[in-house]
Amino acid sequence: MNEDRIKGKWKQLAGTLKEKWGKLTDDDLKVAEGNSEYLAGKIQERYGLAKDEAERAVRDFERGL
């Protein structure tokens, strides 16, 4: 799913993201608003992952949509 489609369905996806990564806050998701780089950065910060691990997790999530 490309980034434009993700932005269009962001409100629906935000719930799924919170289920997968519960440490993300509503504010994190509101600011991310479909920005995969920001989202990966927040996942990296909240879960203590390496940058490449967080980016891979976001890519894997996007592929699963």
mmCIF file of the C-alpha atoms, coordinates in Angstrom:
data_MODEL
# 
_entry.id   MODEL 
# 
loop_
_atom_site.group_PDB 
_atom_site.id 
_atom_site.type_symbol 
_atom_site.label_atom_id 
_atom_site.label_alt_id 
_atom_site.label_comp_id 
_atom_site.label_asym_id 
_atom_site.label_entity_id 
_atom_site.label_seq_id 
_atom_site.pdbx_PDB_ins_code 
_atom_site.Cartn_x 
_atom_site.Cartn_y 
_atom_site.Cartn_z 
_atom_site.occupancy 
_atom_site.B_iso_or_equiv 
_atom_site.pdbx_formal_charge 
_atom_site.auth_seq_id 
_atom_site.auth_comp_id 
_atom_site.auth_asym_id 
_atom_site.auth_atom_id 
_atom_site.pdbx_PDB_model_num 
ATOM 1  C CA . MET A 1 1  ? 0.000  0.000  0.000  1.00 0.00 ? 1  MET A CA 1 
ATOM 2  C CA . ASN A 1 2  ? 1.509  3.324  -0.943 1.00 0.00 ? 2  ASN A CA 1 
ATOM 3  C CA . GLU A 1 3  ? 1.855  6.276  1.390  1.00 0.00 ? 3  GLU A CA 1 
ATOM 4  C CA . ASP A 1 4  ? -1.053 8.239  -0.176 1.00 0.00 ? 4  ASP A CA 1 
ATOM 5  C CA . ARG A 1 5  ? -3.463 5.373  0.469  1.00 0.00 ? 5  ARG A CA 1 
ATOM 6  C CA . ILE A 1 6  ? -2.137 5.006  4.006  1.00 0.00 ? 6  ILE A CA 1 
ATOM 7  C CA . LYS A 1 7  ? -2.764 8.694  4.678  1.00 0.00 ? 7  LYS A CA 1 
ATOM 8  C CA . GLY A 1 8  ? -6.301 8.325  3.331  1.00 0.00 ? 8  GLY A CA 1 
ATOM 9  C CA . LYS A 1 9  ? -7.071 5.463  5.711  1.00 0.00 ? 9  LYS A CA 1 
ATOM 10 C CA . TRP A 1 10 ? -5.035 6.756  8.632  1.00 0.00 ? 10 TRP A CA 1 
ATOM 11 C CA . LYS A 1 11 ? -7.829 6.849  11.226 1.00 0.00 ? 11 LYS A CA 1 
ATOM 12 C CA . GLN A 1 12 ? -8.661 3.202  10.595 1.00 0.00 ? 12 GLN A CA 1 
ATOM 13 C CA . LEU A 1 13 ? -5.003 2.190  10.613 1.00 0.00 ? 13 LEU A CA 1 
ATOM 14 C CA . ALA A 1 14 ? -4.258 4.070  13.836 1.00 0.00 ? 14 ALA A CA 1 
ATOM 15 C CA . GLY A 1 15 ? -6.243 1.502  15.823 1.00 0.00 ? 15 GLY A CA 1 
ATOM 16 C CA . THR A 1 16 ? -4.360 -1.357 14.222 1.00 0.00 ? 16 THR A CA 1 
ATOM 17 C CA . LEU A 1 17 ? -1.056 0.380  14.940 1.00 0.00 ? 17 LEU A CA 1 
ATOM 18 C CA . LYS A 1 18 ? -1.992 0.834  18.605 1.00 0.00 ? 18 LYS A CA 1 
ATOM 19 C CA . GLU A 1 19 ? -2.797 -2.877 18.848 1.00 0.00 ? 19 GLU A CA 1 
ATOM 20 C CA . LYS A 1 20 ? 0.580  -3.811 17.383 1.00 0.00 ? 20 LYS A CA 1 
ATOM 21 C CA . TRP A 1 21 ? 2.660  -1.119 19.112 1.00 0.00 ? 21 TRP A CA 1 
ATOM 22 C CA . GLY A 1 22 ? 0.790  -0.246 22.308 1.00 0.00 ? 22 GLY A CA 1 
ATOM 23 C CA . LYS A 1 23 ? 3.524  2.063  23.566 1.00 0.00 ? 23 LYS A CA 1 
ATOM 24 C CA . LEU A 1 24 ? 2.691  4.577  20.834 1.00 0.00 ? 24 LEU A CA 1 
ATOM 25 C CA . THR A 1 25 ? 0.506  7.389  22.108 1.00 0.00 ? 25 THR A CA 1 
ATOM 26 C CA . ASP A 1 26 ? -2.475 8.923  20.365 1.00 0.00 ? 26 ASP A CA 1 
ATOM 27 C CA . ASP A 1 27 ? -0.363 12.052 19.925 1.00 0.00 ? 27 ASP A CA 1 
ATOM 28 C CA . ASP A 1 28 ? 2.389  10.008 18.236 1.00 0.00 ? 28 ASP A CA 1 
ATOM 29 C CA . LEU A 1 29 ? -0.126 8.620  15.764 1.00 0.00 ? 29 LEU A CA 1 
ATOM 30 C CA . LYS A 1 30 ? -1.751 11.997 15.180 1.00 0.00 ? 30 LYS A CA 1 
ATOM 31 C CA . VAL A 1 31 ? 1.580  13.607 14.359 1.00 0.00 ? 31 VAL A CA 1 
ATOM 32 C CA . ALA A 1 32 ? 2.690  10.648 12.209 1.00 0.00 ? 32 ALA A CA 1 
ATOM 33 C CA . GLU A 1 33 ? -0.465 10.864 10.051 1.00 0.00 ? 33 GLU A CA 1 
ATOM 34 C CA . GLY A 1 34 ? 0.874  8.355  7.531  1.00 0.00 ? 34 GLY A CA 1 
ATOM 35 C CA . ASN A 1 35 ? 4.524  9.445  7.656  1.00 0.00 ? 35 ASN A CA 1 
ATOM 36 C CA . SER A 1 36 ? 6.379  6.143  7.818  1.00 0.00 ? 36 SER A CA 1 
ATOM 37 C CA . GLU A 1 37 ? 9.726  7.747  8.691  1.00 0.00 ? 37 GLU A CA 1 
ATOM 38 C CA . TYR A 1 38 ? 8.258  9.537  11.703 1.00 0.00 ? 38 TYR A CA 1 
ATOM 39 C CA . LEU A 1 39 ? 6.424  6.394  12.748 1.00 0.00 ? 39 LEU A CA 1 
ATOM 40 C CA . ALA A 1 40 ? 9.615  4.316  12.522 1.00 0.00 ? 40 ALA A CA 1 
ATOM 41 C CA . GLY A 1 41 ? 11.411 6.932  14.626 1.00 0.00 ? 41 GLY A CA 1 
ATOM 42 C CA . LYS A 1 42 ? 8.758  6.777  17.323 1.00 0.00 ? 42 LYS A CA 1 
ATOM 43 C CA . ILE A 1 43 ? 8.805  2.968  17.339 1.00 0.00 ? 43 ILE A CA 1 
ATOM 44 C CA . GLN A 1 44 ? 12.584 3.109  17.611 1.00 0.00 ? 44 GLN A CA 1 
ATOM 45 C CA . GLU A 1 45 ? 12.328 5.530  20.533 1.00 0.00 ? 45 GLU A CA 1 
ATOM 46 C CA . ARG A 1 46 ? 9.547  3.735  22.430 1.00 0.00 ? 46 ARG A CA 1 
ATOM 47 C CA . TYR A 1 47 ? 10.845 0.188  21.965 1.00 0.00 ? 47 TYR A CA 1 
ATOM 48 C CA . GLY A 1 48 ? 14.600 0.779  21.955 1.00 0.00 ? 48 GLY A CA 1 
ATOM 49 C CA . LEU A 1 49 ? 15.069 -0.741 18.514 1.00 0.00 ? 49 LEU A CA 1 
ATOM 50 C CA . ALA A 1 50 ? 17.832 0.033  16.067 1.00 0.00 ? 50 ALA A CA 1 
ATOM 51 C CA . LYS A 1 51 ? 16.810 2.372  13.259 1.00 0.00 ? 51 LYS A CA 1 
ATOM 52 C CA . ASP A 1 52 ? 16.913 -0.362 10.612 1.00 0.00 ? 52 ASP A CA 1 
ATOM 53 C CA . GLU A 1 53 ? 14.824 -2.699 12.783 1.00 0.00 ? 53 GLU A CA 1 
ATOM 54 C CA . ALA A 1 54 ? 12.143 -0.042 13.289 1.00 0.00 ? 54 ALA A CA 1 
ATOM 55 C CA . GLU A 1 55 ? 12.068 0.817  9.586  1.00 0.00 ? 55 GLU A CA 1 
ATOM 56 C CA . ARG A 1 56 ? 11.801 -2.881 8.699  1.00 0.00 ? 56 ARG A CA 1 
ATOM 57 C CA . ALA A 1 57 ? 8.920  -3.305 11.159 1.00 0.00 ? 57 ALA A CA 1 
ATOM 58 C CA . VAL A 1 58 ? 7.029  -0.415 9.561  1.00 0.00 ? 58 VAL A CA 1 
ATOM 59 C CA . ARG A 1 59 ? 7.684  -1.772 6.046  1.00 0.00 ? 59 ARG A CA 1 
ATOM 60 C CA . ASP A 1 60 ? 6.475  -5.216 7.120  1.00 0.00 ? 60 ASP A CA 1 
ATOM 61 C CA . PHE A 1 61 ? 3.351  -3.656 8.612  1.00 0.00 ? 61 PHE A CA 1 
ATOM 62 C CA . GLU A 1 62 ? 2.679  -1.731 5.377  1.00 0.00 ? 62 GLU A CA 1 
ATOM 63 C CA . ARG A 1 63 ? 3.122  -4.879 3.299  1.00 0.00 ? 63 ARG A CA 1 
ATOM 64 C CA . GLY A 1 64 ? 0.602  -6.698 5.464  1.00 0.00 ? 64 GLY A CA 1 
ATOM 65 C CA . LEU A 1 65 ? -2.122 -4.181 4.700  1.00 0.00 ? 65 LEU A CA 1 
# 
